[in-house]
């Protein structure tokens, strides 16, 4: 009997639920404060857009290598063109 799993482990990051509390919990303290301030001040019709934007921020912050990627971008290292990035995404989704 093998100790290896029959199926490879899912490397995808679990999604953050689309709730105000879940988004707030996923953000750093400074970002959480900004998020709650913005969502509490938003008009009714604007709440969804605020939540979507901060949800995307929270998901990107959780991505593997996010800190290194931001540091590289700030220093102008390892930059990738949008065209190249789009090609990579298309190849991954086709494969």
Steps between C-alpha positions, in 0.01 A plus 500: 500500500631845410497806721454716192151637438316352203428847368743791514420757765298795376742793490225756447442746777153477653282797420410755764123510551336814362389636836608816677631304801693246291661769287592702809646193673719426196658847490795634698414730792563821305309381194218366718454843656491664156256237370256531789519879482427495127224238509325668794507837321380359166157574360275196462564468126877524549547231767537213249772684305691578820474137609612369160805728494608412854427129445739508203760676716463237773530214251810652339658556842460126572661391174825306534795735442290818513748685723800407283307596188415843641862555605621404152247733336598788726867443413428450128623138504348197326230705329270322253305671223122474505512323162736235639286462811185458290673232294604313816144509633357377168753213489416393855126506441537303174730239654 
